[in-house]
Amino acid sequence: MYQRILVPLDGSNISEAVLPHAENLARALNAEIVLLHVDVSPAPTFDSHESPLAPQPVEVKIMHTDELNYLKTVCANLEREGLRATYFLRDGVVADKILEVAEIEQANLIAMSTHGRTGMLRLLLGSVTEQVVHHSKIPVLLIRPPGE
């Protein structure tokens, strides 16, 4: 049924709350866990000069190194638990990249945590989860972390 479970992570405890659920499913179904972290693309500037607030190349390289190390650590922890796991680091619009990687990697399930934002905060920040659920061609398992 589920052979590849895509688990988007942003490095927060909230996003990691889905991991025990994904691990249990993967163990029970002998499925592979595919970890994904998406770096948000900086907003385009309308000036021909680079924005002083945009990350500089060295900062971007450091961010990518930190995120890659994070994914490698989570992946290694899963493998120590006897699970098959792999990881990807992508740049772009988060929901779009989740859906794109799910399709390319032939995931059968997307398992992710929801931040549980409502009202004005959700309106202002948008909802990656809502976009993924609305546009996904495969099932999406949502976990609300304790205390949310």
N, C-alpha and C positions, 0 to 999 in steps of 0.2 A: 504494500500500500504506500507507505511513505519511505522512500529510500534515501532522499536527500532533504535535510531540514535546514533552511536558510535562517540564520539568527543574526539580525542586525544589532550591532552594539555601538554605543557612543562613548564608552568608558565610564559611564555613571553606574552607581549601584542600582538605580532604577532599571536601566537597560539590562543589567546582568541578572535581575530577578527572574528572567525567563530561562536562564541556563539550567537550573535543576529540572524544570519541566521538559526542556529539550533533551537533556541527558537521559531522563527516564524513558522518553519516547524512543530515542535512538537506541538505547540498550534493549528495550523490549522488541523493537522492530529490526534490529541489526542495521540501523540507518546511519548514514554519515551526517555529521554536523558541518555546515558551511558557515563560517563566521564572516561577517562583513562590517567594515567600518567605512563610512563615507565622510570625507572632508567636504565641508560646505564650500562651494565655489564663492570667491569674493564677488561682491556686486560689481558690475561693470561701471567704469567711470565714464563720464560724458566729456571730460576734458582730455586733451591730448597728453597732459602731464600725468604721471602716476600719482595716485592719491597718497598723501602722507600716512593715512591710516591703513592702507593695504599692507598685508604682510610682505616683508622683503624676502628675497630669495633664500637667504640664510635662515630666516625664521621659518619659512615654509619647509625647508629641508629638515630642520630640527623637529618641527611638528610631525612630519611624515615618519621620521625615525622613532619618535616616541610612540606614535600610533602603531607602527609596525611591530615594535617591541611588545606593546600591549597585546596585540593579536597573537603574536608568537607565544607569549606566556599563557594566554587563555587556551590556545590550541594545544600546547604542551600539557597543560593540566588535564584537558579532556583525554588526551592520548594516554596519560598516566592512569586514567580511570578505565582504560581498555576500550575507549571509543575511537572511531575513525573520525578525523576532523581535518579541515583545511581552512584557509582564510584568504580574504581579499581586502585590499585597501583601494578605494576608488575616490575620485574627486567629482563633485557635481551636486545636482539637486538631489537631496537625500531620498525622497520617495521614488523618484525616477530611477535612481541607481539601484535601489532595492529591487524594484520590479525588473529592471534590465538584467541584473545578476541572477535573479530567480529564473528568468527565461534562459539565459545563456548556460547556466550551470544545471539546468533541468531539475530544479528543486521541485519537490512535491508538496511542500508545506513551508510557509513562512511563520516563524514563531518569534513574537516580539512583545516587549513590555509597552504598556501605555502609560504616559505621564498623568493621565486623568485630568487634564486641564479642561475647564468649562468656562462658559460665559465670555467675558471680554478678553481674558487672557488667551483663550483658544482662538478667538476672532483675530487678535493681534498677531499671535505667533503661528497660527495655522496648525494643522494637525497632520504630521507625517503618517501617523497610524490611519487616520481617516482616508487619506489619499491612497495608501497601500490597499486597505480593505476595499475601497470603491473600485480600484482599477486592476486588482490582482485577478489572474485567471486561475489561480490555485488557492486552496484553503489557507486561511490565516488564523493562527492561534494567538489570542491576545491574553496577556497576563497583566493584571493590575497588582503592582507590588504592595506588600503589607504596609498599612499606614497611609496609603494614598487616598 
